[in-house]
């Protein structure tokens, strides 16, 4: 008959047992490049293999600048794709033409960028889902006209399958709508700072952060 100590070791070895102490110290997020933001995200950075939603009223208030350090790292890092190459950064239906010199200034490898121009919102969601699940895209940015709960769940599952980071830009009016995204943040410009409100964070808490403009 096993001793109490042996029985405990067997129990802890069971993969179905959740070990709170070990889990709480694990930080596997993708650093945002901003210490103040990383401190408020439960994984110490952007959630990887997941969908992030950024809610904004107007474009150009700093939403892309917020992502640049992480995207630059992804465009250069080995993402362990099946071809052992850095992952692609896919832009699906951007409402503007990405400005190459600015992206290079932030450290983005332009040779790893893909720009997709779908014809309608159905194609936007389909293209983003395919890119996320492909296993070759490190990140997929998308600007859908609409994104219901079911569609967000499909994107979340696709991100998990392809080990990719999805970023969906949505209007502030979508704040009250349900979403399967692991992280939802709201950006609003201010006089001296941009207000970042973490609305939903898997494993974390809501928070408000101010970034100097």
N, C-alpha and C positions, 0 to 999 in steps of 0.2 A: 504494500500500500504506500503511495507516495506521501512524502512529508508535506506539511502546509506550505513550506518554501518552494518545493518542487511544483506543487499544484499552482501556486501563484505565477511562477515563471512560465508554465504552460499556458496559463490564461492570458498573460501579457503578450505571449508570442502569437496569439490568435489575431489575424489581420482584421477581424471584425470588431476588435476592442479599440475604442477611442481613448487615447492617452492625452488628456488635456494639457499636461505640463509640456510634453514634447511638441504638441501642435502649436501652442501659443507662442513658442519661441521661433517658429519657422517663418522666415520672411523671404518670399520667393517672387515678390512683385518686380516689375521693370521700373527702375528708378526714373522718376519724371525729370530729374535734373534740378528740381527745386526742393530743398530740404524741408521747407515749411509745408509743402503739399505731401511729401513722402511720410512725414510724421503723422498725418491725419488719415493715411490709407493703411488698412489693417495688414497688408502684406509688404508694407514698406515701399510701395510704388504702384504703378498702374497694374491692374489685374491682367495677367497673361492668360492666353487661351480662353478669352472671355470677350463679351461685348460691353463696350463703354458708350454711354450716350452723353453728348454735350448739347445742352439746350441754350440757344441764343436767339435774340430777337433780330439782330442784323449781323451780317458777315463783316469780318475785319476788326473785331474788338479784341483780338489777341488770342483767339481760339487755336490758331495754327502755331503761333509762337509757343503756346503752352505745351504742344506736342513735339516740337522740333528736337529737343535733346534726346528724347527716347527714340524718335524715328531715325535720327542720324545714327544712333547706336545700332539699331536694327538693320539699317541698310549696309552697314559695314561688318557686323558681327556674323560669325558662323552660326546659322540657324539650324544646322544639322538636317537639311532637307535631304531627300533621297539622292540628290546630285552633289551633296556636300558643298553647297554654295550659299552665300548670303541670301536671305529671303527677299522676295519682291515686296515693294511698297505699292499697293494698288489704290488708285483714286477712282472711285466710281461715281460718275455724274457730278463732278465738282461744278459749282455755279460760276466759275472763273477759270482762266487759264493759269495754272501754277507758274509762278515767276521763277525761272531757273536760277538766275544769279542769286536771288534771296535764299533759295533752298541750298545752293552750294555754300553760301556764307554760313549757314547753320550746320554744314557738314554732311548734308545729304548726298549720297552717291547717286547721281542722276541716271547712271546706267542700270540701276536696280528699280527704277520707277516705271509703273504702268498706268496709263490713263485710259479709262473705259467710258465711252459715251453712249449709254443705252438710250433707246427711243422713248420709253415710258417708265412709270414707276414699277410696273411688274418686272421689266427687264433689269431695273436697278437692283431690286431685291434678289432676283435670280442670279445676276452677275456677282453680287457681293457674297451670296451663299456659296457659289461655286469657287470663288477665289479663297474664301475662308477655309473651306473644307479640302482644298487641293493639296495642302501640305507643303506648298512652295512659296506661300506668301507670309511674310513676317507680320505684316499689318495690312488692313484693308480699311480705307476711309470711304464713307458713303454719305450721300446727301439725298435721302429719300423724300418724296413728296408726302408720304404717309407711312406709318409703321405701326401696325396693330400688334396686340399681344402675341398672337400666333406667329406672326412674321418675326418678331423679336426672339421668340423661342427657337425658331429655325436658325436664325443667325447665331444665337448663343451656342446651340448644338454644333453648328458648322465650325465655329471658332474652336470648340473643344476637340472636335475630330481632327482638324487640320493644325492644331497647336498654333493658332494665329490670334492676333489681337484685332478686334473689330472696333471701329470708332464711327458711330452714327451721329450726324449733326441734325438736330431737330429744333423746331421753333419752341418758344417758351410756352405756347398754348398746349403743348404735349405734356406739360408737367403733371397734370392730373390723370393722365392715361396710364393704364397698367403696362408694365414692361418687364421682360425677363432679363434685362441687362444686369450684369454684376455690379456696375457702377453707373450712377446718373449724377451729373453735375450741371449746375446752372451758372452761366456767366452773364454778368451785367456790368456795363461800363460805369465808372464814377468819375468825379472831377480829378482826383489824384491817384486813383487806384481802380483796378478791375476787381469786382466782387465775385468770388467763387464760392458757390454754395453746394456742398455735397448733400444731395437729396437722399441718395440711397447708396450704401456701400456694403457689399456682402461681407459679413463678419465685422463690420465697423459701425460707426455712428455718424449721424448728420453733423456737419460742421460748416462754419463760414470762415473763409480766408480772404485776405485782401492783398492783391499783388500791385506794386507800383506800376503806373503806366509809363 
